[in-house]
Amino acid sequence: MNNRDSKASIACLFLVLLVLMGAPPNISAAGNRPLNNATGCPKDGVYSAVFAVLLDTTDSLSPVQQEIAQKKLDEFAEKVPRYGKLEVFEVRPSSDRLIEPLLEVCNPGRASDTNEWTGNPRLMEKRWRDKFMNPLDKSLKAALSDTVSTKQSPIMEEIQQVSVQAFYETPPKTSKRLAVVSDMLQNSAVLNQYRHAESFEEFEHQPGFVKVRPELSDVNVTILYVRRSSEYNRQGKRHIEFWQSFFAASGARIEEIK
């Protein structure tokens, strides 16, 4: 018996023992779900998790801010489990049209999701890199470096649209996470934080909040808070508390603000 036959025999024996020990009958099938070749997403449209990234590109980011955002978002993406979907969106100057993702990819599985007996760890890690992380890094780099200062920054409106596009009708037990890269300075007809530094308690009772309130039940939110030296009097503790209350009133949980 050659080495390859020996490994195959041991693998078969291993699977038989798992069945005899009461392992789930679909233990091997779970690693062979048909995937879309372009996105790495399950063809059946069933995701283990849904992650979304919203990039505020309505004001410029310095090279250092771009690099920090890229690294933090890579860390965020590495938390996407196997068969989890990640979508990237950007804040537009106008939200009169439905937002569409810049990128939609899924984690097809990593080396840690298999072993040498039942799979090919090296090949899975390469596929994860080629189908998931590389397209993500390319999309993020392009979007973060292409920021242009605009008159409006409808952050709330775009969060609302992402809540519909990314999380609407997601099964209840599906993990949902949102990362927002922004200075969080809302500027639209609903609210202009450059002119009015009102508290959320004041804003909550206005028609504007009803109009833009997103549905973020059970969504964990991470805010990558872009600080601007020119806006030190508008940003800070009170401003952060406004957004903490905004997300809480929308059903979300703030995981962290960096």
ROVONU-909181 format. One record per residue: residue number from 1; x, y, z negated of N, C-alpha, C, O in turn. Coordinates in steps of 0.2 Angstrom, whole numbers. Each point is the difference from the previous one (the first is absolute). Layout:
% ROVONU-909181
NUM,X,Y,Z,X,Y,Z,X,Y,Z,X,Y,Z
...
//
This chain:
% ROVONU-909181
1,4,-6,0,-4,6,0,4,6,0,5,1,-4
2,-6,4,9,4,6,0,-2,5,-5,-5,-1,-3
3,9,6,2,-2,5,-5,-7,4,1,-4,1,-4
4,2,0,11,-6,3,1,-6,-5,-2,-5,3,-2
5,6,-9,4,-5,-5,-2,-1,0,-7,-6,-1,-3
6,12,1,-1,-1,-1,-7,-3,6,-3,-4,-1,-5
7,5,7,8,-4,6,-3,-7,0,1,-4,2,-4
8,2,-5,10,-7,0,2,-3,-5,-4,-6,1,-3
9,9,-7,1,-3,-5,-4,-1,3,-7,-5,-1,-4
10,10,5,1,-1,3,-6,-5,5,-1,-4,0,-5
11,3,4,11,-5,5,0,-7,-3,0,-5,2,-4
12,4,-8,8,-6,-4,0,-2,-2,-7,-5,0,-3
13,10,-3,0,-1,-3,-7,-2,6,-5,-4,-1,-4
14,8,6,5,-2,6,-5,-7,2,1,-4,1,-5
15,1,0,11,-7,1,1,-5,-5,-2,-5,2,-3
16,7,-8,3,-4,-5,-2,-1,0,-8,-5,-1,-3
17,11,2,0,0,1,-7,-4,6,-3,-3,0,-5
18,3,6,9,-4,5,-2,-7,-1,1,-4,2,-5
19,2,-6,10,-7,-2,0,-2,-4,-5,-6,0,-3
20,10,-5,1,-1,-5,-6,-1,4,-6,-4,-2,-5
21,8,7,4,0,4,-6,-6,5,0,-1,4,-5
22,-3,-4,10,-6,5,0,1,7,3,-3,4,-2
23,9,-4,6,1,7,3,-6,1,5,-3,-4,3
24,1,11,-2,-5,1,5,1,-3,7,6,0,2
25,-11,-2,1,1,-4,6,2,5,6,3,-2,5
26,-4,9,-6,2,4,5,7,3,-1,2,6,3
27,2,-9,-7,7,3,-2,4,2,6,4,4,0
28,-4,-9,5,4,1,6,-3,4,5,3,4,4
29,-10,-5,-4,-3,4,6,0,8,-2,0,4,5
30,1,-2,-11,0,7,-2,6,3,3,0,6,1
31,5,-10,1,6,3,3,0,0,7,5,2,3
32,-10,-4,0,-1,0,7,-6,3,3,-3,-2,5
33,1,8,-8,-6,3,3,2,3,7,6,3,0
34,-10,-3,5,2,3,6,0,8,-1,-4,3,-3
35,10,0,6,1,7,-1,0,3,7,2,-2,5
36,-4,9,-5,1,4,6,7,1,1,4,2,-5
37,-2,-3,11,7,0,1,3,8,0,6,1,-2
38,-10,3,3,2,7,0,0,3,-7,5,4,-2
39,-10,-5,-2,0,3,-7,2,-5,-6,1,3,-5
40,-1,-9,7,2,-5,-6,-6,-1,-4,0,-3,-5
41,-6,5,7,-6,0,-4,-4,-7,1,0,-2,6
42,-3,0,-11,-4,-6,1,-6,1,5,-3,5,0
43,2,-10,5,-5,1,5,-7,0,-2,-4,3,3
44,3,-6,-9,-6,0,-3,-3,6,-3,-5,1,-2
45,10,4,1,-2,6,-3,-1,0,-7,-2,5,-3
46,5,-10,-1,-1,-1,-7,7,2,-3,5,-4,2
47,-5,9,-6,6,3,-3,1,-2,-7,-5,1,-4
48,11,-2,1,1,-1,-7,0,6,-3,-1,0,-7
49,2,6,10,1,6,-3,-1,5,6,2,-1,5
50,-4,8,-7,0,5,5,4,6,-3,-2,3,-6
51,7,-1,9,4,6,-2,0,5,5,-1,-1,6
52,0,7,-8,0,6,5,5,5,-3,1,2,-6
53,2,2,11,5,5,-1,-3,6,4,-2,0,6
54,1,6,-10,-2,6,3,6,5,0,2,2,-6
55,0,0,11,6,5,1,-3,7,1,-4,1,5
56,6,4,-9,-2,7,1,5,3,5,5,2,-3
57,-7,-1,9,5,2,5,-2,8,2,3,2,5
58,-7,1,-9,-2,7,1,5,5,-2,-1,6,0
59,7,-8,-4,5,4,-2,7,-4,1,0,-6,-1
60,5,10,2,6,-4,1,3,-3,-6,-1,3,-5
61,5,-8,6,4,-3,-5,7,1,1,3,-1,6
62,1,2,-11,8,0,1,2,-7,1,-3,-5,-1
63,9,5,4,3,-7,2,1,-4,-7,-1,-6,0
64,2,9,-6,0,-3,-6,-6,-3,-2,-1,-6,-2
65,-5,10,3,-6,-2,-2,-3,-6,5,-3,-4,-2
66,5,5,8,-1,-6,5,3,-6,-2,-3,-5,0
67,9,5,-2,4,-6,-2,-3,-3,-6,-1,-6,-1
68,-1,10,-4,-3,-2,-6,-7,-3,1,-1,-6,-3
69,-3,9,7,-6,-3,2,0,-7,3,-3,-4,-1
70,8,4,6,1,-6,4,2,-6,-5,-3,-5,0
71,7,6,-5,3,-5,-5,-6,-2,-4,-1,-6,-2
72,-3,11,-1,-6,-1,-4,-5,-4,3,-3,-5,-2
73,2,6,9,-5,-3,3,2,-7,2,-4,-5,1
74,10,4,0,3,-7,1,-1,-4,-6,-2,-6,1
75,3,9,-7,-2,-4,-6,-7,-2,0,-2,-5,-3
76,-2,10,5,-7,-1,0,-2,-6,4,-4,-4,-1
77,7,4,7,-2,-5,5,2,-7,-2,-3,-5,2
78,9,5,-5,3,-7,-3,-5,-3,-5,1,-6,-1
79,-6,10,-1,-5,-3,-5,-6,-3,4,-4,-4,-3
80,4,5,9,-6,-3,4,1,-8,0,6,-2,3
81,-10,-2,-5,0,-7,0,-1,-3,6,-1,3,5
82,3,-9,-4,-1,-4,6,-7,1,2,-5,-1,-3
83,4,2,10,-7,1,3,-3,6,-2,-6,1,1
84,10,4,-5,-3,6,-1,1,5,5,5,0,4
85,-10,5,-3,1,5,6,2,7,-3,-2,2,-6
86,6,1,10,2,7,-2,-1,4,6,1,-1,6
87,-5,7,-7,-1,5,5,3,7,-2,0,2,-6
88,2,1,11,4,7,-1,-5,5,4,-1,-1,6
89,-1,6,-10,-4,6,3,4,6,-2,5,0,-4
90,-7,6,8,3,6,-2,-6,5,0,-5,0,3
91,7,5,-8,-5,6,0,1,4,6,5,2,2
92,-11,0,1,0,4,6,-3,7,-2,-4,1,-5
93,6,4,9,-3,7,-2,-7,0,0,-3,4,-3
94,-1,-8,7,-7,0,1,-2,-7,-1,3,-5,3
95,-9,4,-7,-2,-7,-1,-7,-1,3,-4,-4,-2
96,3,8,8,-6,-1,3,-1,-6,4,-6,-2,2
97,11,-2,-1,0,-7,3,2,-5,-5,4,1,-4
98,-7,-7,5,2,-5,-4,7,-2,0,3,-1,6
99,0,0,-11,7,-1,-1,2,-7,3,-4,-5,-1
100,9,4,4,3,-7,3,7,-1,-3,4,5,-1
101,-3,-11,0,7,-2,-3,5,1,5,0,-1,6
102,6,4,-8,6,0,4,3,-7,1,3,-1,5
103,-4,-3,-10,3,-7,0,-5,-4,-4,-2,2,-5
104,1,-8,7,-3,-6,-4,4,-6,1,1,-3,5
105,2,1,-11,4,-6,0,-2,-5,-6,-3,3,-5
106,5,-9,5,-1,-4,-5,6,-4,-2,5,-1,4
107,-4,-1,-10,5,-4,-3,-1,-7,2,-5,-3,-3
108,9,0,8,-1,-7,2,3,-5,-4,-1,-6,1
109,4,8,-6,3,-4,-5,8,1,0,3,1,5
110,0,-3,-11,7,1,0,3,-6,-2,-3,-5,-1
111,10,5,0,3,-6,-2,-2,-3,-6,0,-6,-2
112,-2,11,-3,-2,-2,-7,-7,-4,0,-2,-3,-5
113,-1,3,11,-7,-3,1,0,-7,2,-5,-3,1
114,11,0,0,1,-6,3,6,-3,-3,4,3,-5
115,-2,-9,7,7,-3,-2,2,-5,5,-3,-1,5
116,9,-1,-5,3,-4,5,-3,-7,2,1,-3,5
117,-5,1,-10,-4,-6,1,-6,0,4,-2,-4,4
118,-1,10,-5,-7,1,4,0,5,5,-5,2,3
119,11,2,-2,0,6,4,7,1,2,5,-3,-1
120,-4,9,4,6,3,2,1,7,-3,-2,5,3
121,5,-5,-9,1,7,-3,3,5,4,-2,6,0
122,7,-8,3,4,5,4,-4,3,6,0,6,1
123,-4,-10,2,-4,2,6,-6,4,-3,-1,5,3
124,-2,-7,-9,-5,4,-3,2,7,-2,-3,5,1
125,9,-4,-3,3,6,-2,1,5,6,-1,6,-1
126,4,-9,6,1,3,6,-7,3,3,0,5,2
127,-5,-9,-2,-6,2,3,-3,5,-5,-3,5,3
128,4,-5,-9,-3,5,-5,4,7,2,-4,5,0
129,10,-5,1,4,6,2,-2,2,7,-1,6,1
130,0,-10,4,-1,2,7,-7,2,1,-2,5,3
131,-3,-8,-7,-7,1,1,-3,5,-5,-5,3,2
132,8,-2,-7,-3,4,-6,5,6,-1,-2,6,1
133,7,-7,-4,4,6,-3,3,4,6,0,6,-1
134,3,-9,6,3,4,5,-5,5,4,1,6,0
135,-7,-9,2,-5,5,2,-2,5,-5,-1,6,2
136,0,-8,-8,-2,5,-5,6,6,-1,-2,6,0
137,8,-8,0,5,5,-1,1,4,6,1,6,-1
138,-2,-8,7,0,4,6,-6,5,0,1,6,2
139,-7,-9,-4,-6,5,0,1,5,-6,-2,6,2
140,4,-8,-7,1,5,-6,5,6,2,-1,6,-1
141,7,-9,4,5,5,2,-2,5,5,1,6,-1
142,-5,-8,6,-3,4,5,-4,5,-3,0,6,2
143,-5,-8,-6,-5,4,-3,3,5,-5,-2,6,0
144,6,-8,-4,3,5,-5,5,5,3,0,5,-3
145,3,-7,8,4,5,3,-3,5,5,3,5,3
146,-10,-6,-2,-3,3,5,-6,5,-3,-5,2,3
147,7,0,-9,-5,4,-4,1,8,3,5,2,1
148,-11,1,-1,-1,7,3,-4,4,-5,-6,-3,-1
149,8,8,-1,-5,4,-4,-6,3,3,1,2,6
150,-6,-4,-9,-7,2,3,-4,5,-5,2,0,-6
151,-7,3,9,-4,5,-4,-4,-4,-5,-2,2,-6
152,-1,-8,8,-4,-4,-5,3,-7,-2,4,-3,4
153,-6,1,-10,3,-6,-2,-6,-4,-4,-1,1,-6
154,-4,-4,10,-6,-3,-3,2,-7,-3,-2,-5,2
155,5,5,-8,2,-6,-3,-6,-4,-2,0,-6,1
156,-4,9,-4,-6,-4,-3,-4,-3,6,-2,-6,-1
157,1,10,6,-4,-3,6,3,-6,3,-3,-5,2
158,10,5,-2,4,-5,3,0,-6,-5,0,-6,2
159,0,7,-8,0,-6,-5,-7,-3,1,0,-6,-1
160,-5,10,1,-7,-3,1,0,-4,7,-3,-6,-1
161,6,8,6,0,-4,6,4,-6,-1,-2,-5,3
162,7,5,-6,4,-6,-1,-4,-5,-4,1,-6,1
163,-4,9,-6,-4,-5,-5,-5,-4,5,-2,-5,-2
164,-1,8,7,-4,-3,4,3,-5,5,-2,-6,1
165,7,9,2,4,-4,5,4,-6,-3,0,-6,3
166,3,7,-8,4,-6,-3,-4,-4,-5,2,-6,0
167,-6,9,-4,-3,-4,-6,-7,-2,1,-3,-4,-4
168,-1,7,8,-7,-1,1,-1,-8,1,3,-3,5
169,-8,1,-9,-2,-7,1,5,-5,-2,0,-6,3
170,6,8,-6,5,-5,-2,-3,-4,-6,-4,2,-4
171,5,-9,5,-3,-4,-6,2,2,-7,6,2,-1
172,-10,-3,-4,1,3,-6,6,-2,-4,3,5,-3
173,-1,-11,4,6,-2,-4,7,1,4,5,-1,-2
174,-6,4,8,6,2,4,4,6,-3,-3,5,-2
175,10,-6,1,4,5,-3,0,6,5,1,-1,6
176,-2,7,-8,0,6,4,5,5,-3,-1,2,-6
177,5,1,10,5,5,-2,1,6,5,0,-2,6
178,0,8,-9,1,6,5,6,4,-3,1,1,-6
179,4,0,11,5,5,-2,-1,6,5,-1,0,6
180,2,6,-10,-1,6,3,7,4,0,2,1,-6
181,1,1,11,6,5,0,-3,7,2,-2,1,6
182,3,3,-11,-3,7,1,2,5,-5,2,-2,-6
183,-2,8,7,0,5,-5,-7,1,-4,0,4,-5
184,-5,-7,8,-7,0,-3,-3,7,-1,-4,1,-4
185,7,3,9,-3,7,0,-6,0,5,1,1,6
186,-7,-2,-8,-6,0,4,-1,7,3,0,5,-3
187,-1,-5,10,-2,6,3,-5,-1,6,2,-2,5
188,-8,2,-7,-5,0,5,-6,4,-2,0,3,-5
189,-6,-4,9,-6,4,-2,-3,-2,-6,-3,3,-4
190,5,-9,2,-3,-3,-6,3,3,-7,-3,1,-4
191,10,-1,5,4,3,-6,6,2,3,4,-3,3
192,-2,9,-5,7,3,1,4,1,-6,-1,5,-4
193,5,-9,2,4,0,-6,6,5,1,3,1,-5
194,-2,2,10,5,6,1,-4,6,-3,4,5,-2
195,-10,-5,2,-4,6,-2,-3,-1,-7,0,5,-4
196,-3,-11,3,-3,-1,-6,3,-6,-4,-1,-5,2
197,3,7,-8,3,-6,-4,-5,-2,-5,1,0,-6
198,-7,-2,8,-5,-2,-4,1,-7,-3,3,-4,3
199,-6,3,-8,0,-7,-3,-4,-5,3,-5,2,4
200,6,-8,-4,-4,-5,3,-7,0,-3,-5,-1,3
201,4,3,-9,-6,0,-4,-5,6,4,-6,-1,0
202,9,6,2,-3,5,4,-2,-3,7,-6,1,2
203,11,-4,1,-1,-2,7,-5,-6,0,-4,0,5
204,4,-4,-10,-5,-6,0,-7,2,1,-4,-4,3
205,2,9,-5,-7,2,0,-2,5,6,-5,3,0
206,10,-3,5,-2,4,6,-2,-5,6,2,-6,0
207,-5,8,5,-2,-4,5,6,-3,4,-1,-5,3
208,6,9,-3,6,-2,4,3,-7,-3,2,-4,4
209,-3,3,-10,3,-7,-3,-5,-6,3,2,-5,1
210,-8,7,-2,-5,-5,3,1,-2,7,0,-6,2
211,2,11,2,1,-1,7,7,-4,1,0,-4,5
212,5,5,-8,6,-4,1,2,-5,-5,5,-4,1
213,-9,2,-5,1,-5,-5,1,-7,3,-4,-2,4
214,10,-1,-5,1,-6,3,-2,-6,-4,-1,1,-6
215,0,-7,9,-2,-6,-4,6,-4,-1,2,-3,5
216,1,3,-11,6,-3,-1,0,-5,-6,5,0,-4
217,-11,-3,3,-1,-4,-6,6,-6,0,1,-3,6
218,2,2,-11,5,-5,-1,6,1,4,4,-5,1
219,-3,11,2,6,1,4,6,3,-5,-2,5,-4
220,8,-8,4,5,3,-4,4,5,5,2,-1,5
221,-1,7,-8,3,5,4,7,2,-3,1,1,-6
222,3,0,11,7,3,-2,1,6,4,-2,1,6
223,4,5,-9,1,6,3,7,2,0,3,0,-5
224,0,1,11,7,2,0,-1,8,1,0,2,6
225,1,1,-12,-1,7,0,6,4,2,5,0,-3
226,-7,3,9,6,4,3,0,7,-3,-5,4,1
227,10,-2,-4,0,6,-4,4,5,5,5,-1,4
228,-8,7,-4,2,6,5,2,6,-5,-4,2,-4
229,10,0,5,3,5,-4,-4,7,1,-1,4,-5
230,-2,-3,11,-4,6,1,-7,-1,-3,-4,5,-1
231,2,-11,-2,-7,-1,-3,1,-2,-7,-5,-3,-3
232,10,5,-1,1,-2,-7,-6,3,-4,-1,-3,-5
233,-2,8,7,-5,3,-4,-7,-3,1,-5,1,-4
234,5,-5,9,-7,-4,2,1,-7,-2,-5,-3,-2
235,11,0,3,1,-7,-2,1,0,-7,2,5,-4
236,-1,-12,1,1,-1,-7,-5,-4,-3,-4,-3,3
237,4,4,-10,-4,-4,-4,-7,1,1,-4,-5,1
238,1,11,0,-7,1,1,-2,-2,6,-6,-3,1
239,10,4,4,-2,-3,7,0,-7,0,-5,-3,4
240,10,-1,-7,0,-7,0,-7,-2,-4,-3,-5,2
241,2,8,-7,-6,-2,-4,-7,0,4,-4,-4,0
242,4,9,5,-6,1,4,0,-6,4,-6,-3,1
243,11,1,2,0,-6,5,-1,-7,-4,-4,-4,3
244,6,4,-9,-1,-6,-4,-8,-1,-1,-3,-5,0
245,0,11,-2,-7,0,-1,-4,-1,7,-5,-4,-1
246,8,6,6,-4,-1,7,0,-7,1,-5,-3,2
247,11,0,-3,0,-8,2,-4,-4,-5,-4,-5,2
248,4,7,-8,-4,-3,-5,-7,0,1,-4,-5,0
249,1,11,2,-7,1,2,-2,-4,6,-6,0,2
250,11,-2,2,-1,-3,6,1,-8,-1,-1,-4,5
251,2,2,-11,0,-7,-1,7,-3,0,1,-6,-1
252,4,10,2,7,-3,1,4,0,-7,-3,3,-5
253,8,-7,5,5,0,-5,6,3,2,3,-2,5
254,0,7,-9,6,3,2,6,-5,-3,0,-1,-6
255,3,-2,11,6,-4,-3,6,3,-2,3,-1,-5
256,-1,6,9,6,4,-2,0,7,5,-3,0,6
257,6,5,-9,1,6,4,8,1,0,3,1,-6
258,0,-1,11,7,0,0,3,7,3,6,1,0
//
